[in-house]
């Protein structure tokens, strides 16, 4: 097929609802609009590895106004319980949670806030304690 016809066929396929790799999937959930919803989204992306009770890892990173990560997350604290393998599994699970969640769909209003706010996110495998989750300092406790 000549080049012009190939491009036209691609456009027709996209317009007809083709799932070409060029087409963007429709978002499956509503856009995040505040810190509480962002915390809930991060919590839903984390799978806590077994045999890591008492472990924690903290990251600092930024998100842009569209919900994408700016640069790489910086580890600001880590405390691993168990053997070296357990610590690696815990850190890997936390990093995978960020990969699964980001980029995240955000509203334009919340995106404007994100673009100005460094995020401090802790994943902790301990029973939950009282923690304020009203801003960019978030703690995700392991589900019990």
Backbone bond lengths (Angstrom), bond angles and torsions (degrees), N, CA, C in turn:
res aa  C-N    CA-C-N  psi(-1)  N-CA   C-N-CA  omega(-1)  CA-C   N-CA-C  phi
1 X - - - 1.456 - - 1.526 107.28 -
2 X 1.342 118.75 131.39 1.461 120.89 178.61 1.527 110.66 -61.02
3 X 1.335 115.37 155.38 1.466 122.60 -174.54 1.532 112.62 -54.07
4 X 1.316 118.70 -45.20 1.464 121.99 -179.77 1.519 112.00 -62.34
5 X 1.316 116.67 -38.60 1.457 120.16 179.07 1.535 111.24 -70.76
6 X 1.337 117.42 -35.21 1.462 121.01 177.97 1.521 109.93 -62.76
7 X 1.335 117.28 -46.19 1.462 121.65 179.32 1.524 110.50 -62.55
8 X 1.347 116.94 -42.82 1.459 120.44 179.17 1.526 110.59 -63.64
9 X 1.339 117.73 -40.10 1.463 120.70 178.72 1.523 110.50 -64.30
10 X 1.327 117.19 -38.77 1.457 121.14 177.78 1.527 110.40 -62.65
11 X 1.317 117.54 -45.40 1.466 121.11 179.22 1.523 111.38 -63.10
12 X 1.304 116.90 -40.93 1.464 120.54 178.60 1.521 109.89 -64.73
13 X 1.331 117.40 -41.72 1.463 121.10 179.06 1.518 111.82 -62.26
14 X 1.334 117.01 -42.02 1.469 120.22 178.02 1.517 110.20 -65.62
15 X 1.316 116.72 -44.79 1.463 120.28 -179.67 1.527 110.99 -63.34
16 X 1.329 116.62 -30.46 1.463 120.12 -178.81 1.521 112.51 -84.65
17 X 1.333 117.11 2.16 1.462 119.63 177.11 1.510 113.93 95.07
18 X 1.315 117.63 19.01 1.457 121.45 178.02 1.515 109.90 -61.29
19 X 1.325 116.43 149.76 1.458 120.39 176.93 1.524 109.63 -97.56
20 X 1.302 116.25 42.43 1.452 121.28 176.70 1.513 109.94 -56.06
21 X 1.333 116.52 152.20 1.466 119.49 -179.69 1.523 111.28 -64.17
22 X 1.309 118.36 -13.17 1.461 120.98 178.24 1.522 111.32 -82.63
23 X 1.311 117.36 -21.96 1.467 120.77 -177.87 1.529 109.54 -79.58
24 X 1.309 116.90 142.47 1.454 122.13 178.41 1.517 109.52 -89.45
25 X 1.346 118.22 134.60 1.457 119.54 178.74 1.520 110.66 -69.15
26 X 1.298 115.61 151.22 1.461 119.83 176.80 1.518 108.53 -71.47
27 X 1.342 117.72 138.98 1.453 119.45 179.15 1.525 110.73 -61.51
28 X 1.334 115.96 140.00 1.452 119.74 -176.33 1.519 112.50 -91.69
29 X 1.311 118.04 -12.07 1.459 119.76 -179.82 1.520 109.47 -136.95
30 X 1.312 114.68 167.69 1.451 118.31 -178.97 1.522 110.00 -74.76
31 X 1.293 115.76 161.42 1.459 122.00 -177.53 1.527 110.83 -72.54
32 X 1.332 114.97 142.83 1.465 122.23 177.10 1.522 108.26 -71.27
33 X 1.351 115.84 133.86 1.459 120.04 -174.45 1.531 114.01 -123.10
34 X 1.347 118.42 -1.99 1.472 118.94 179.85 1.528 109.31 -161.47
35 X 1.331 115.50 174.50 1.467 121.17 -176.96 1.524 111.76 -63.37
36 X 1.298 117.85 -39.65 1.458 121.07 -179.49 1.528 110.99 -61.76
37 X 1.310 117.08 -43.83 1.465 120.82 178.53 1.530 110.87 -66.34
38 X 1.328 117.37 -35.88 1.457 120.40 178.38 1.530 109.97 -66.29
39 X 1.325 116.93 -42.80 1.466 121.47 177.69 1.528 110.10 -60.52
40 X 1.322 117.23 -44.77 1.464 121.47 178.75 1.526 110.68 -61.02
41 X 1.319 116.68 -40.45 1.470 120.17 178.83 1.526 110.75 -63.33
42 X 1.342 117.53 -45.53 1.467 119.80 178.24 1.522 110.85 -61.46
43 X 1.319 117.11 -42.11 1.469 120.80 -179.63 1.530 110.42 -61.33
44 X 1.322 117.38 -38.29 1.462 120.18 -178.04 1.528 112.23 -71.89
45 X 1.315 117.99 -17.58 1.466 121.55 -179.84 1.525 112.95 -91.00
46 X 1.334 117.81 -9.53 1.465 121.32 -174.35 1.519 111.26 -95.62
47 X 1.312 116.06 128.48 1.450 122.73 171.91 1.522 106.59 -111.59
48 X 1.320 116.55 116.41 1.462 121.44 -175.48 1.526 109.28 -78.86
49 X 1.336 117.44 123.63 1.467 118.80 179.03 1.524 111.48 -73.31
50 X 1.324 117.21 149.56 1.471 120.26 179.82 1.530 111.55 -68.25
51 X 1.313 115.15 158.49 1.471 122.92 175.52 1.531 112.77 61.66
52 X 1.332 116.69 36.08 1.474 120.66 177.40 1.530 111.18 -126.95
53 X 1.334 117.71 20.68 1.459 121.03 -178.39 1.528 109.98 -55.57
54 X 1.330 115.27 134.69 1.458 121.88 179.92 1.520 114.15 89.43
55 X 1.325 118.77 -7.04 1.467 121.75 -178.91 1.520 111.02 -79.79
56 X 1.333 115.52 154.60 1.463 121.02 174.62 1.510 109.52 -150.55
57 X 1.328 114.26 153.99 1.456 121.87 172.21 1.518 107.23 -145.86
58 X 1.326 116.01 140.09 1.461 121.44 -179.47 1.528 108.94 -123.98
59 X 1.321 115.01 139.64 1.461 122.43 179.14 1.527 109.72 -122.45
60 X 1.311 115.40 152.13 1.469 121.87 167.51 1.521 106.26 -125.91
61 X 1.334 115.20 131.16 1.456 119.99 -179.36 1.523 108.73 -159.17
62 X 1.301 115.59 172.07 1.453 121.26 176.58 1.513 110.32 -122.54
63 X 1.308 115.27 151.67 1.458 122.19 172.40 1.511 108.38 -116.37
64 X 1.309 116.20 146.20 1.460 118.72 175.78 1.525 109.99 -85.06
65 X 1.309 115.92 178.43 1.468 120.10 -173.95 1.522 113.47 -68.35
66 X 1.333 117.12 -10.40 1.466 119.69 177.53 1.529 112.29 -101.80
67 X 1.351 117.68 3.82 1.454 121.28 177.70 1.514 114.66 90.92
68 X 1.328 117.54 10.43 1.460 121.64 177.42 1.519 111.07 -94.55
69 X 1.316 116.74 151.78 1.458 120.70 -179.61 1.523 110.33 -74.89
70 X 1.337 114.21 138.63 1.466 120.77 174.26 1.523 107.58 -97.87
71 X 1.308 117.40 110.48 1.456 121.20 179.93 1.519 112.25 73.10
72 X 1.323 115.41 -161.51 1.457 122.08 -179.16 1.525 110.00 -99.75
73 X 1.329 118.22 146.38 1.469 119.94 176.61 1.531 110.05 -68.71
74 X 1.307 115.71 140.82 1.458 122.26 178.03 1.525 108.42 -99.02
75 X 1.326 117.35 127.37 1.465 120.71 175.11 1.519 106.83 -78.41
76 X 1.340 116.28 120.86 1.462 120.72 -178.93 1.519 112.59 -103.28
77 X 1.334 116.67 -16.68 1.456 120.67 178.89 1.515 108.80 -162.57
78 X 1.325 115.51 145.49 1.464 119.93 173.47 1.517 108.00 -152.71
79 X 1.315 113.57 140.82 1.461 121.32 175.76 1.519 105.99 -145.67
80 X 1.310 115.15 111.61 1.453 119.92 -176.21 1.520 110.11 -109.35
81 X 1.305 114.92 137.20 1.469 122.10 174.77 1.523 107.99 -104.65
82 X 1.310 116.11 151.60 1.453 119.72 -179.26 1.515 110.15 92.08
83 X 1.315 115.45 -163.90 1.462 119.65 -177.59 1.527 111.41 -82.36
84 X 1.316 115.39 178.36 1.472 121.78 -177.53 1.529 111.26 -59.82
85 X 1.329 116.79 -38.58 1.460 121.24 179.45 1.537 111.10 -63.51
86 X 1.327 116.85 -40.24 1.473 120.30 178.27 1.528 110.48 -63.11
87 X 1.328 117.02 -41.42 1.460 120.56 177.82 1.515 112.07 -62.11
88 X 1.321 116.11 -42.48 1.470 120.04 178.32 1.521 110.83 -63.74
89 X 1.337 116.96 -43.40 1.470 119.91 178.56 1.526 110.97 -61.50
90 X 1.334 116.72 -39.79 1.466 120.36 -179.25 1.527 110.66 -65.52
91 X 1.333 117.15 -47.35 1.469 119.88 179.25 1.526 110.68 -63.81
92 X 1.321 116.81 -44.00 1.468 120.18 178.83 1.525 111.41 -59.62
93 X 1.330 117.38 -41.21 1.471 120.97 -179.99 1.524 110.94 -64.50
94 X 1.327 117.02 -38.81 1.469 120.33 178.66 1.527 110.67 -67.11
95 X 1.319 116.62 -43.64 1.473 119.91 178.37 1.535 110.53 -65.03
96 X 1.327 116.82 -38.58 1.467 120.24 177.61 1.526 111.09 -64.44
97 X 1.320 117.47 -34.03 1.468 120.27 176.99 1.522 110.08 -61.80
98 X 1.320 116.78 -42.78 1.468 119.86 177.58 1.521 110.23 -63.99
99 X 1.328 117.04 -43.38 1.467 120.52 179.36 1.518 112.08 -62.06
100 X 1.346 116.52 -41.54 1.466 120.08 -179.82 1.523 111.84 -66.84
101 X 1.320 116.38 -37.56 1.466 120.32 -174.03 1.527 113.77 -83.14
102 X 1.314 116.57 -28.31 1.461 119.15 -171.20 1.509 111.66 -109.34
103 X 1.311 118.67 143.30 1.468 125.40 -2.52 1.520 110.91 -69.45
104 X 1.304 114.81 154.57 1.454 121.60 -178.58 1.526 108.64 -118.24
105 X 1.317 116.12 143.02 1.466 120.27 178.51 1.518 109.59 -72.98
106 X 1.320 117.08 126.89 1.461 122.21 179.06 1.526 109.54 -128.64
107 X 1.333 114.98 155.91 1.462 119.07 174.72 1.521 108.56 -72.81
108 X 1.316 118.18 156.92 1.463 119.66 177.70 1.538 112.65 -58.35
109 X 1.323 117.35 -38.63 1.465 119.98 -178.96 1.526 110.89 -66.27
110 X 1.340 117.94 -44.52 1.459 119.95 179.07 1.523 110.54 -72.09
111 X 1.312 117.34 -33.46 1.467 120.63 176.04 1.515 111.72 -59.17
112 X 1.320 117.38 -37.40 1.468 120.38 177.76 1.525 110.48 -63.95
113 X 1.326 117.38 -36.93 1.466 121.39 177.89 1.528 109.59 -69.61
114 X 1.327 117.03 -44.03 1.467 120.90 -179.14 1.517 111.99 -58.83
115 X 1.316 116.15 -39.51 1.457 120.55 -178.54 1.520 113.16 -62.53
116 X 1.321 117.12 -16.04 1.465 122.27 -178.07 1.515 113.56 -110.64
117 X 1.321 118.98 -0.81 1.467 121.63 -169.19 1.524 112.73 -123.08
118 X 1.342 117.69 117.29 1.464 117.88 170.78 1.525 108.97 -69.11
119 X 1.311 116.39 140.57 1.461 121.05 -178.10 1.524 108.77 -105.08
120 X 1.315 114.23 134.62 1.464 121.82 174.38 1.530 106.25 -116.83
121 X 1.317 115.72 114.03 1.459 121.38 -173.00 1.522 109.30 -124.45
122 X 1.340 115.68 125.37 1.465 121.46 177.98 1.525 109.39 -114.53
123 X 1.318 115.82 132.80 1.456 122.67 170.28 1.521 106.15 -105.55
124 X 1.341 117.27 122.98 1.453 121.53 -175.17 1.525 109.89 -131.23
125 X 1.326 115.40 129.65 1.455 119.82 177.49 1.531 109.06 -99.50
126 X 1.327 114.83 69.09 1.464 122.85 174.94 1.521 107.35 -138.00
127 X 1.332 116.92 165.80 1.465 117.81 173.46 1.535 109.48 -60.45
128 X 1.315 117.18 145.28 1.471 120.15 179.89 1.528 112.15 -60.78
129 X 1.320 114.73 145.18 1.461 122.87 172.01 1.518 106.87 -126.25
130 X 1.301 116.12 167.98 1.463 119.35 178.41 1.526 108.79 -61.53
131 X 1.319 116.41 130.07 1.460 121.38 178.76 1.520 108.09 -150.95
132 X 1.303 116.09 135.37 1.458 120.15 177.02 1.520 108.96 -79.21
133 X 1.312 116.69 133.26 1.464 121.43 -177.71 1.527 109.60 -126.44
134 X 1.310 116.69 43.59 1.454 120.02 -173.77 1.522 113.10 -102.58
135 X 1.326 117.33 4.41 1.463 118.93 -178.08 1.517 109.68 -147.76
136 X 1.308 116.54 -159.67 1.462 121.10 -174.22 1.528 113.93 -79.16
137 X 1.317 119.29 2.61 1.470 123.41 172.73 1.515 107.23 -97.61
138 X 1.332 116.54 107.69 1.469 120.02 -173.84 1.510 111.18 -123.32
139 X 1.322 115.39 141.02 1.456 121.94 173.52 1.517 108.55 -120.09
140 X 1.325 114.94 128.90 1.454 121.12 177.05 1.523 106.44 -110.56
141 X 1.327 116.84 114.86 1.451 121.66 177.71 1.524 109.39 -91.83
142 X 1.325 115.36 149.60 1.457 119.73 176.16 1.518 109.48 -62.83
143 X 1.315 118.15 137.04 1.467 119.93 178.21 1.526 110.51 -64.25
144 X 1.295 116.12 144.95 1.488 121.75 -179.76 1.503 109.31 -119.41
